[in-house]
Amino acid sequence: MDLPIKAAILICSDRSFNGERKDQTGPAIKQFLREHGWAVTKHEVLPDDIDQIAFWLDEQSGSGSFDVIVTSGGTGVAPRDITPEATLKVIKKRVPGMEEAMRARSLEITPHAMLSRGVVGTVGRTMIINLPGSVKGAIENLEIVLPALPHAVALLRGEHPDP
């Protein structure tokens, strides 16, 4: 793959959106991805609102500007945790192997991982990955799927990488 992977980050958090809590997860994800050679050109924060999140995901994935969109937050079981539902409104194909890998590996770290409902899927040439809201959880989950992402992106770009 000649071009760097182009990524956008969306933080889904009422408290961060309202300025009640500083977004620390977005900058940590951005740093992690850049350290792995990715081009991260968009980082936004939205409230836990299904329509706003779905609209943003649809708009960004349809722009053709991003290979991967990473969301963080809103993947648990609290009443306002709706990021997976917003993502399901947008994606066309789920990638359950990545979902399962993130949960399985996370369960080795904490039993709370079984409460994670994050989904992974594709729409057009973009992959959307839901991560937990904490810095630690988000980075741990990214580390799990990162080895498979260059191959996935190449396939989505229509390239035919070696297996």
Secondary structure as UniProt FT lines:
FT   STRAND          6..12
FT   HELIX           14..17
FT   TURN            18..19
FT   HELIX           25..35
FT   TURN            36..37
FT   STRAND          39..46
FT   HELIX           50..62
FT   TURN            63..64
FT   STRAND          68..72
FT   TURN            79..80
FT   HELIX           83..88
FT   TURN            89..90
FT   STRAND          93..94
FT   HELIX           96..107
FT   TURN            108..109
FT   HELIX           111..115
FT   STRAND          120..123
FT   TURN            124..125
FT   STRAND          126..131
FT   HELIX           135..145
FT   HELIX           146..148
FT   HELIX           149..156
FT   TURN            157..158
//
